[in-house]
Amino acid sequence: MNAAKKPKQLGFWSIYLLGINGVIGSGAFLLPQTIYQYMDLTSIAVLIAAAITVSLIALCYADLASRFSGAGAAWIYSYHAFGPFVGYELGIFVWFLGCCTVAAETVALFTTLQAFVPAFGNSQVRIWSCIGLVALFGLINIFGRALVKWVDNVSSGAKIAVIILFIVVAAFFMHGANFHPVIPATASKGVGAFSSHFGSAFSVVFYMFTGFSFIPIAASQMVDPEKNIPRVLIGVMITVTVLYGLMMLFAIGVLGASMVNYSLPIAVAFRKAVGTWGYVVVIIGMLMSIFGVGFATSFNTPVLMASLSNEHAMLPKFFGKMNRFEAPWVAIIITTVVSCFLVTQSYLFLVGMIVFASFVQYVPSIMAVMKFKHDKKFPNHGFSLKGGYTVPIIALLIAFYMVFQFTLKTIILGICVGAAAAILFVFLDDRKMFKKLSPEEIKKGIEARRKEEAERKEKEKEERPGRPASNFPPSGGAPARAPSPQTASRK
């Protein structure tokens, strides 16, 4: 049998562009008003502070990515550091984060459309429209992936083009008087008032950077992931910080204090600078960008659930069922239903939920860095976090600071997701994960079972004379045990 052609893997620049597209979402266009409302011109300082703190967490991910070449990111790191249950819970929360992102981008899309269709200002019309779009995403995904790459490329190009166009043009229309006030009067009444305003703005800005954690998930599709992913993580964080900072600064420079009055401040600032055509260009670019991120995430999220079932045996086999289009139809339906429930919530609540789900990933991942540094079980390849435990400890303190910014509703929903996942864990029908096998061992066992099943079905058929033998090798019973978990890292 001829060997199958190996799929083309992603190089550094491809991963970098995917990272930029994954981090820059609807928040870049919709949240500057909220951030400015809390901190006025000082919001630039909040943005830089959030960028630095998130970058410390990203450095921890870079250290972990240099230790593993397999896909999975946060849940893979936690699996190897703290065992099957923690890894499983993290896998569920990564999936839930995807559902929240689909919902947030969908709500953002119809919030943006209010500029052209006032009917979407009615909450019931907007909610049912959001549900309809999420259902449409699910229906399209049932029939495969052909459209996803094209939509993702178009939306990425539109987003980057609009941001660069805005930065270049708005630089010539700023006025010094618009950079006052520096800080809201209510925030200057004492340390407590300042801390409250700063914390509220910080949590919103924090959301704008959370997409970096998705970059290592497709590590197995990348060239030399242990070296390229750390470089991409650092490059993406620097690039996004510069773009966000310039967008925020120039929007304030054009609109000034009136920025608090506009839900689409970037579009309004561009209209004030160049006229109505600028407003239309930004809105169209925003819609293409938001639609693309929402659609791509609606595809990738159920794929993650199916992967947890089919490739890693961390969910019952039912969750990984495929249809004739090779689409994980069960995972798509579950993801669509959960996302439809979430679109009934406000955009800012969904932002908070995404930050919470990200927090759940960050804490174990940061602690995994500390554990691996201590036991040296998985060595670094290409990148190593310097300074001993300093960066992980600071990153951990920052992550825990976010706990004080979560609303009670956010915490309760997060606990419900974790509890539901734990209950499902107890009733899993594949107990391989309880044996502390590595993901590679689990995957090898699953592939062996698939081959055995294919052979069994082949034998049941009445073969025609001259029909070629099965491509699968004969099964000799239980598969040989794979190497130790250290094979997850490249030697």
NUVOTOR-361019 format. One record per residue (C-alpha): x negated, y, z negated; residue in one letter. Coordinates in steps of 0.2 Angstrom, whole numbers, plus 5000, padded with zeros to 4 digits. Example, Ala and Ser with C-alpha at 12.3 -4.5 7.8 and 13.67 -1.06 7.14 Angstrom:
2
493849784961A;493249954964S;
END
This chain:
491
500050005000M;499350175004N;499050294990A;500350424988A;499750604993K;499250694977K;500350854975P;499351014977K;498951084960Q;499051264954L;497451364954G;496951514942F;497851644952W;499451544955S;499551514936I;499151694933Y;500651754944L;501751624936L;501251694919G;501651874923I;503351824930N;503751714915G;503251854902V;504052004911I;505951984911G;507452084908S;506752164892G;505552274902A;507052364910F;508352354896L;507452374880L;506452534881P;508052634875Q;508152524859T;506352534856I;506352724858Y;507852744847Q;506952674833Y;505252754834M;505252894847D;503552924855L;502752814841T;503552664850S;502052664861I;500952624845A;502252494841V;502052414858L;500152414856I;500352334839A;501452204845A;500352164860A;498852144848I;499752034836T;500551924850V;498851914858S;498151834842L;499451704843I;499051684862A;497251654857L;497851514846C;498751434861Y;497151464872A;496151364859D;497451224859L;497651224878A;495751194879S;495951034869R;497350954880F;497550934898S;499350854897G;500950954899A;502051004885G;501251144876A;501851184858A;502751014855W;501250914862I;500051014850Y;501150984835S;501450804839Y;499550764838H;499350874823A;500850834812F;501650674819G;503150624830P;504550714820F;503750884821V;503350864839G;505050804843Y;505850954834E;504751074843L;505250994860G;507051024856I;506751204851F;505751234867V;507251174876W;508451284866F;507351434869L;507651394888G;509551394885C;509351564876C;508351634890T;509651584903V;510951664892A;510051824889A;509551844907E;511351814913T;512051944900V;510652064906A;511252044924L;513052094921F;512552234909T;511452304924T;512952274936L;513952394926Q;513052534935A;513952484951F;515452384945V;516252474929P;517452324927A;515952234919F;516052354905G;517552254899N;516852124887S;518051984893Q;517752014911V;515852014907R;515951854897I;516951754910W;515751814924S;514251764914C;515051584911I;515451574929G;513651614934L;512851494922V;514051364929A;513551404946L;511751384941F;512051214934G;513051164950L;511651214961I;510351124951N;511350964952I;510950964970F;509050974968G;507651104968R;507451164986A;508051344982L;507151364966V;505451404972K;506051524985W;507151624973V;505751624960D;504451694973N;505751834979V;506151884962S;504351894956S;503852004971G;505352124968A;504952134950K;503152174952I;503452294966A;504752394956V;503652414941I;502152474951I;503152594961L;503952664946F;502252684937I;501452764952V;502852884956V;503352934938A;501652984934A;501953144944F;503553194936F;503153194917M;503253344906H;502253374890G;503853444881A;504653274883N;503353194871F;504253264856H;504853214843P;503353094839V;504353004826I;506253004821P;506653114806A;507552964797T;505952864799A;504853004791S;505853004774K;504652874766G;503752714767V;505352614766G;506152704780A;504652704791F;504452514788S;506252484792S;506152574809H;504452504813F;505052324809G;506652344820S;505652414835A;504252284832F;505452134833S;506152194849V;504452224857V;503952054851F;505251974862Y;504552064877M;502951954876F;503651784870T;503651704888G;501751674886F;502151514877S;502851434893F;501251444903I;500451284896P;502051174898I;501551134916A;499751094912A;499750934922S;500151024938Q;498651144936M;496851134941V;495651114926D;496951164914P;495851164899E;494751304906K;496051394917N;497551414904I;496551504891P;495851624904R;497651654911V;498351674894L;497151814890I;497251894907G;499151894907V;499251974889M;498052114895I;499052144911T;500752144903V;500252254889T;499552384901V;501152374912L;502352394897Y;501352534890G;501352634906L;503152604909M;503652654892M;502552814892L;503052874909F;504952844905A;504752954889I;503753074899G;505153094912V;506753084901L;506153134884G;507353124869A;508753094881S;508152924884M;509252864869V;510752894880N;510352774894Y;510552584894S;509452574910L;508152704906P;506852654919I;508152664933A;508752834926V;507052904925A;506652854943F;508252944948R;507753104939K;506053094947A;506553054966V;508453054967G;509752934969T;508852814981W;507552784967G;508952734955Y;509652614968V;507952534972V;507552504953V;509352434950I;509152314965I;507452264960G;508052234942M;509552124948L;508352014959M;507152004945S;508451954932I;509351834943F;507751744948G;507151724930V;508851664924G;509051544939F;507251474937A;507451444919T;509151364922S;508151234932F;506651214921N;507551194905T;508551034909P;506950964917V;506050984900L;507450884892M;507350754905A;505450744902S;505650724884L;506750574888S;505950494903N;504150534901E;503950544882H;505350434875A;505750574863M;507650574867L;508750424872P;508650364890K;510450434893F;509750614893F;508550584907G;509750504919K;509450564937M;510650574952N;510350534970R;509550704972F;508250664958E;509150804947A;509350764929P;511150784929W;511550744911V;510250864905A;510850994917I;512650974910I;512150994892I;511051144896T;512451224905T;513651194891V;512551264878V;512051414889S;513851454892C;514151454873F;512751574871L;513251704884V;514751744873T;513451834861Q;512752004863S;511052034873Y;510152094857L;510751944847F;510051834861L;508451924860V;508351894841G;508751704844M;507351694857I;506151774844V;506751654831F;506451504843A;504751564847S;504351584829F;504751404826V;503551354839Q;502151474834Y;501951424816V;501551234819P;500551284834S;499451404824I;499251274810M;498751144822A;497251254827V;496751254809M;496951064807K;495951024823F;494551144818K;494551054801H;494550874807D;493750904824K;494850764831K;495150854848F;493650954854P;493751114864N;493351114883H;492951284891G;493651394877F;493451394858S;494151514846L;492751604837K;492851664819G;493351504810G;495051514802Y;495151704803T;496251724819V;497451584814P;497651654797I;498051824803I;499151754817A;500151654804L;500451804793L;501051904807I;502251754812A;502951754794F;503151934795Y;504451904808M;505551804796V;506051974787F;506752034804Q;507951894808F;509751914804T;510751794794L;511751744809K;510151704819T;509451604804I;511051504802I;511151454821L;509251404821G;509551294806I;511051214814C;509951174830V;508551094819G;509850994809A;510750934824A;509050884832A;508550794816A;510250694816I;509950644834L;508150584829F;508850464816V;509950374830F;508650374844L;508850214854D;506950204858D;505850184843R;504250194851K;503950374844M;504050304827F;502450204830K;501350354831K;500850314849L;500050454860S;501150524874P;499950434886E;500350264878E;502250304878I;502150354896K;501250194901K;502450084892G;503950174901I;503150154918E;502849964914A;504649944909R;505250034925R;504149914936K;504849764927E;506649834930E;506249864948A;505549684950E;507049614941R;508249694953K;507249644968E;507349464963K;509249474961E;509449524980K;509449404994E;507849445003E;507949445022R;506649335031P;505049425033G;505449565021R;503949635013P;503549604995A;503949724982S;502649864980N;502649844961F;501349724954P;501949574944P;502349604926S;501249494915G;502349534899G;501949674887A;500849814895P;499049824888A;498849954874R;498250114881A;496750204873P;496850304857S;497750474856P;496050554860Q;496350514878T;497550664878A;496050774878S;494850774893R;493250694888K;
END
